Amino acid sequence: MVCPKCGQKSPEDSLYCENCGAPINRELPNRAPVIPQSNQQ
């Protein structure tokens, strides 16, 4: 795994980067983030 924040390599089973502590998202990298829509009109 490569940290999306700092680029440091971490073990595949890591949940957080060993270098900067950022959470490592283990989902598919091609998925777009889900942005909740507001109900304001």
N, C-alpha and C positions, 0 to 999 in steps of 0.2 A: 504494500500500500504506500502511496505517496500522499503526504499532507497537502490539501488544497490551499492552505494558508502560507506555509513556509517552504514546501517542496521536499521536506525531509522524508527519507524512506523509513517506514516503520513495519514491524511484523504484521502479517496478514490478519492476525486475530486481535490486533490493537483496536481499542475504541477511541483512544486519544493519542495525539502526536507526542512522542517522547521528547521532542525538541521544544515545541512551543505550547503544548497542552491543548491545542485546538481539537474539537471532536472530529473524528474521521468518519465520514459518511461511507458506509460499505454498500450502498445501493448502486445500481447501475449508473455509470456516469452520463449516459445519454438521456436520462430522465430530466425533464424540466422541473424546477421547483414549483410546488403548488402554492398559489397566491390566493388567499381567501378574498372573495368579493364582498364589498360592503353593500348593504341594502339601502344606502342613502340615495335619495333621488332629488 
